[in-house]
C-alpha cells in the first residue's frame, strides 16, 4: 500500500549526510524518508525539466528565476512535521515519477516495498526545490544539477530555515 503524504518537512541532517523528509500522511500518521545525494542528483533534473516545459519561451531563464523567487516568497512558515513521532523510518532506494500537465507525483520506495506518494503542483514543487537547493548549499554538495535561476542569479547565500507543508 502506498501512503499519501499531505505535509512534509525537508531537512539536511549532517550526521547522516542525507536529506530527511518527515511526512504526515492522509491517515494522520507520520514517517521519515531518507534521501541520498545520489538519488537527489537523479531526481532534480527531471523535476527541473518538468518546470521548464511550463515556461517554454525565449526568456525562459529570467521567467524561471522570477517564478522561483515568487514561490519562495509565498512559502509560509508552519509547524514542522516532527520526526520523533514517526511510525517508521526508511531509506528511499528509488522514486517513481508520474508527470501530468497540472502536477507531478513522486512515489518514494524503499528496498522493503514501503511506499509514500507526494503530489506537487508547480508552485509547491518550486517551493520544495528551493528547500532542497538550500539543503544542498548547507551540505556542501555539488551544485552541478542546479541551474542559476534556482538560486537567483546563482547567488550562494546562507539558506534560511524553511519547511514545505
N, C-alpha and C positions, 0 to 999 in steps of 0.2 A: 504494500500500500504506500502511496506517495502522500506525504504530509504537505499541506499548503501553507507556506509562510505568509503571514499577514504583516508583520513588523520585523525589522532586523536592525541589529547594531553591529557595525563592522569596525574592527579594531586590529591594529598590528600588535602582536604580542612578542616582545623581544626574546623572551626565554624560549619560545617555540620557533622563532624566526618564520612565523606564518601569520596569515590573517585569520582572525576568529570571527565567524558570523554567528552571533547569538540571535536566534529567531524564535518568534512567538507564532504558533500555528493557529489555524482557524478553529481548532478544537480547544484552544486555550492552554495547551502545554507549551513548553519551551525546549529548545535543543541548541546544541553548539556544533557547528560545522567548521572544520579547519580546512583552509585552502593554502596550498603551497604556492610559492612564487612561480614555479614551473607551470602549474596548471593555470594560474592567472595570466601568464605571458602567452598562453594559447587562447584564453578566453577573450582578453581585452581587444585584440584586433577584430574579432568577429563582432563584438558589441559596437566598436567604433565604425566598422563598415556599415552596420545597420543604421546608425545615426547619420552617416554621410549620405546615404540614399535618401534621407529625409530632406536634405537641403542640396539638391543637385544643381548648383549654379556656378557661374564663373567666379564669383566672390565667396565661394563656399567656406574657405578657411576663416574669413572675417565673420561670416554669419555663424559658423560653428562656435567660434570663440564667444560671440555675443550671446548665443543661446546657452552656452556652458556657464557664462557668468550670471545670466538670468536665473538659471536653475540653481546655482549656488546661493544666490540672494533669496530665493524662495524657500530654501530649506529652513524649516522651523525646528527649534530645539524641543525635544520631547524626552521624557524619562527613558533611559536605555533599557533594553531587554537584558535582564540580569543572567549572566552565565551560571551563577551559583544555584539557580533554581532549575537548571536544565535537567530534563529526564534522561537525556542521552548526549554523548559526545562522540563524534566520529570524524574521520578524515575523508574528504571528498577525493575519490580516485578518478572520477570523470564527471563531466557536465554535459547533459543533453541540452541542445538549444533549439527552441521552436520559434520561428520568426513569422510574424504576420504584419500587416500594414499598421496596426494600432499598438502592438505590444510585442515584447519578447519574453519568452518563458524559459527560465533556467532551471533545469532539473538536476540538482546535485545528487550524486550517487556514491555510496561507499562500496568498499570491496565486499562487504557482507550484505549487500542488497538493501541497505537503508536508503531512502529517497526523500527529498524535500524539494518542492517546486516554488519558485519565486517568479511572479509576473510583474514586469516593469514596462510601463508606457514610456514615451520618450523623455519627459521631464524627470520622473523618478529615476530612470536609468542614468540620465546626466548627473543627477544628484549623487547617486551611488558611485558613479565613475569618479566624481570629484573626491569622494571619501576614499576610494581605492587608490587614486592618484596620490592623495595626501599621505596615505599609509606607505606607499612606495617611497615617497620622499623621506618619511620618518625612518623607514627600514634601511635606507641607503641602497636599495635595489637598483638595478639597471633601469634607466628610463627610456630605453630604446623603443619600447612599444607605444609610447605616448606621443601624440602629435603636439605641436606647440599650442594649439588652440585649447587644449585641456587646461593647461596651467595659466593661461592668459599671457600671451607673448613669450611663453617659455620661462617665465619668471619662477624661480625656485624659492618660494618664501616658506617660512616656518608654518606648517599646517596647523590650523585651528581645530580643536576637537569638534567633531560633527558626527551625527548619527542619522541614518535614514530610517524612518519608521513609516 
